[in-house]
Amino acid sequence: MITLNSFVNIINESRRRCSRQAVLPCMLVLTLGVTGARLGEVIGSPTSPGLRVMDFELNGNPPLVTIITEKVRGHPPRVVPLPEWFPPILNNYIVWNGVHNKLFNISPTHAWRLVKREANVHPHELRHGFALYSLWRGMNPEVLRRIMGHSSLKMTFTYMNAVGLDPRQLRSPFAD
């Protein structure tokens, strides 16, 4: 599994690269990393349309993206908050690459190779990194469960163990 430090380094390096020139490889890594989405949800699959320009609400506070979950999983669309620094990078990518609808019009194999070359990780490891980072930054496990599209907290607790969080140490949101 990806470590917290390596995930942060990957995101920071891709952010730096995309800030200079928002090209496909770094934008794909950033999008996977800041959304926690599955590769098929980002690029599209037979059961998911992939991310489209219209799925982003970049002027909100915070900016948001709606991820259409792969239909075979039967989950409703997920709304994911985005970091404040992401919208300008995404806007540059859209303008510089003439994107009108679908953000990434590439095959799964091509996407996998781009992520591997850009970040030296499997695309799904960026999803794990998103979960680790979110918990480390204090996100409520139930909120993370919904953002990730997990059907139960069991998988979320796996990430909590990886960052050293014990569910018994969490406080209720109703605690004083």
Helices and strands as residue ranges (DSSP letters): H 4-20, H 24-35, H 39-43, G 53-55, E 56-57, E 64-67, G 71-73, E 78-81, H 86-96, H 108-119, H 123-136, H 141-148, H 153-162, G 167-169
